[in-house]
Every structure is written in C-alpha cells, then in structure tokens.
C-alpha cells in the first residue's frame, strides 16, 4: 500500500511539474500586448486617455500608417498640453482596452468637430516622431512627479491637423515579467516538484525497509519437523544367553 502511494505521489508530481513548465514556456502569454485602434470617420487625430500609456509594462509603443504615403505624426504630451492642442477638434479618444491578451480591443469614443492645429508647429511635445506613410514612437511608461501633476502622458496621432487621421494605429505594450507569466505556472512547478520528491523518498524508504523473517531460521525457512530416529540396536542386543 505504501509503495503504491509513493508511486502515485511521484507520477502526480511529475505531471504537475510538466504542466507548469508548459504553461511557462509553450503556453505562456505573449510578451507584448498589441491593440489596434482605428480612428472614427471624420477624425483628424487619435488621442489616448490620460494614464493609458501606463497600462502595463516598462514601455509603450505607438505605430501609425497612412494610406498613399501621407504625412504621419505621433507625439506624446501632458494631458493639459494635449487638451490645449486639440482644442475641441474632431478626434477619436482611446479610453481603455478590453478583451483578452490573445484578442485585445480598444475602447474608443468620438468627440469634437473641426480641424486642429499643425502638430509640427506646436511646442507641447515631450517626444515626437513623424514620417511619410508611417511613424513610430516608443515611450518609457515610468513617469515623474511633474508629469503626474500635469495629468499624465497622452499620445496623439495625426497627420497635419486638418486631414483625416492615419487609418491604421496600433498601441502596444511590452509586458513586464509578472504580466507575461501565467499565474498558475510557478505554483504547478513548485507543487509538482514537492510531490515528486515525496514520492521518490517513499520508494527509497520502502526498498530499505527490512523484510519480516519467519521464526525458525535466518532465512525464514520452516524447520525440519521430521521426528528423530532412534538408532537400531545391534544384532542380539537384549537377548538372554542360552
């Protein structure tokens, strides 16, 4: 019975450890969270909500592409400065991210009307990138006290402030180590290893345990119960002489 229990613990432990290793490697969540965010029709800019760039991970990247090789501008400003630049223009606001890690979706809302100012002529940007047809900007999500006091960082994607916003926009975050791991992976590996060790110890102790010996000899053999034979008397013994 003890041997069977030891084998059960060993096999269960190996199974749990293997499942945990798969969850941490082959079945691990993606290292990046990429969210498409299409601007609504008529929007001249796409603007992220304050704090969205700090959603997760050590950095966030904004990519934008425009059809026909048009001008693309991506900038990061404080929430106060971004509101001053937008000034009520037609825009698509990315308010959050829903869905799952495998199929994330951006939550958006349309607001404002009319054009905005030329972003290249503004001096509100903390960081910016522009190009013909596409542009990309990576932002370190660690913010200081001054940035937090100004409402946090906001990403703005536009063209020249008057034309339609780039049709393809992606927001992506590089996930930190904890966010990129399945929560059950490490407990499965640790618990499985503990069960396997217990099972292995049980098998080793079972092999070393002394066997019970049957009384009657060192090998447990049944003693010879054949009755003793009395030696035969020599011929003529006990006969009276004639």
N, C-alpha and C positions, 0 to 999 in steps of 0.2 A: 504493500500500500504506500509506504514512504517513497519507494523508488518511483512508482507511478506518479505521485505528486511532484517529485523532483523533476521528472521529465516534463510534466505539464507546465511547471513554472519556467523551465528552460525554453521550451518551444514558444510559450506565450510571450516571454521576454524578447526573444529574437524577432518574433513577429511584430511586436510594438516598436522595437528599435528600427526595424526595416521600414515600417510605415512612416515613422518620424523622419527618417533620412530621406524618403521620397518626398514628403511634404516640404522639407527644407531645400531640396535640390530640384528634382524634375517637376514637381507640382508646386513650386514656390510662386508667389505672386510676382507680377512683372516689376522690374527695377524702376520703371518710370510710369507715371500716371499722365496720359495724354488725352486731352479733352478738346474735341472740335467745337468751335463756336462761330457759327455763320451769322454775319450781320443781317439785320432785317432790311427789307427793301426800303430804299429812301434814306438809309442811314449814311452819314458822312464820316462816322467814326464808331469804333467799338471801344468801350471803356469798361474796365473791371471795377468791381466794387472794392471799397477800402478793406484791406485785410485778406483779400482773395489770393494775392500773390504769396502770402504766408501760410497757405493752406496746409502744406506738408513739405518735408524735405529741406535740404540745405539750399536749394536754388530752384528758381522757376524760369522757364524759357517761353518766350512769345515768338511765334512764327507767323508770317503773313505773306500771302501771294495774291497778286492782282493779274487779271486776265489782260492779254495783249501787251505785257511788259510795261505797264503803267508804273508811276511812282508809288512807292510804299514807304510809310514812315511808322516806326514803332518807338514810343517814348515812355519813360517812367517819370512820374512827378508825384508830389504830395497830393493828398486828396483836395486840399484847399486850392492849390495851383491848378489842378486838373479841372475843378469846377469853374475856376475863373476863365480857363482857356475854352472850355466847352460853351459856357455862357448860353445855355438853353438850345444849342444846336441839335439837329436830328441825330440821334445816336442809339446804339444798342448797348445796354448795360448788362454785363455778365454778373449776376447776383450770387451765384453759387454753383456747386457741382453735385449732381445726383447720379443715380445708377450704381454700378459696381466697379471694382477695379478692372474687370475684363471689358465692360461696356459702359464707361462713364458718359455722362451727358451734361451739357452746360445748361443752367437755368438762366434765361435771358428775359429782358423786358425792354420795350421800345419807349423812348421818351424824347421830348423836344421836337423842334422843327427848324428848318432853315440851315444855312451854312455855318461853318466855324472859321476861325482864323487860320492862316497858313502856319502849320506847326514849325516850319523851319525858321520862321521869323520870331518865334517866341523864345524867351529865355527862362522858361519854367522847368526845363527838363533836367532831372538828376542824371539820367543816362538816356541815350537815344541811338537809333540805327536807322538808316534809310538806304534804299537801293531801287534799281529799275526791275520791276517784276516781282521782287521778293525782298524781305528783310527779316532779320532775326536778332533778338536781344535776350541775353541771359542775366537774370537779376538775383543777387545774393539775398535770400529771404531774411537774414539776420538784420534787424533794424535797431537804430539807436533811439535814445530818448527824444531827441529833437524831431525825428521823423514820426515817432508815435504821437507826439504832441500836435503835429500837423495833420493828424488823421490817418497816417499810414501811407504806404506806397500804392499808386494806381497806375496801371498800364493803359496806354492809349494807342490804338491802331487806326491809322487814317491814310489818306493819300495827300491831297493838297488842301484839305479842309473844306472844299466845295464839291469835289467829285464824290462819287459813291465810294464807300469804304471797301477795302480789299475783300474779295468774295470768300477767300479761304483763310481762316485764322485758327491756329492751334495754341492751346495753353498746355504746357507740360511741366511736371514737377519731378525731379529726381528724388526718389523716396529714400529716407534715411534707413539705417539698418533695421530698426524695430518695425517700421512700417512695411518693409519689404519682406518680412518673415510671417509665415502663418503662425498664429498664436499657439496652435496645438503641436507644432513640430518639436520644439525643445522638450516639453513635458513627455511626449511619447518616447523620445530617445532616452531621456533620463530614467523614466519608469521602466522601459523595456530592459535597459542595462541592469537595473537593480533586480528585476525578476530573473533575468538570465543568470546573474551571479548567485542568487539564492538557489536556483535550480541546480547549478553546477556544484555548489557546495554540498547540496543534499545528495547528489550522486557520488561525490567523493567520500562523504561520510558513510554512505551505505556500503561502499566497497571495502572500507577499512573496518567496518564493524565485525567482531569475531563471531563465528558461527557457533550455534549451540552444539555441545557434544553430548552424546548419549552415554549415560553412566556405564562403566564396564570396560573402558579402554580408551587410550588416547585417540584412536581413530573412530570411536563410536561404534565399533563392531560388537555384535552380540556375543557374549562369552559362550564357550563351548559347554553345553549342558549335558554332554554325554556322561552317564554315570561311570564312576571309577570301577575298573575291573579288578577283582581280587585275583592275584596270581595263583595259577593252578598248583596244587600240592604235588610234590614229586611222587613218582610211582611207588606204591607200597606204603606211603606215609599214613600213619594212623592204624595200620593193621597189626593185630596181635600176633606175636610169633607162635608158630605151631608148637 
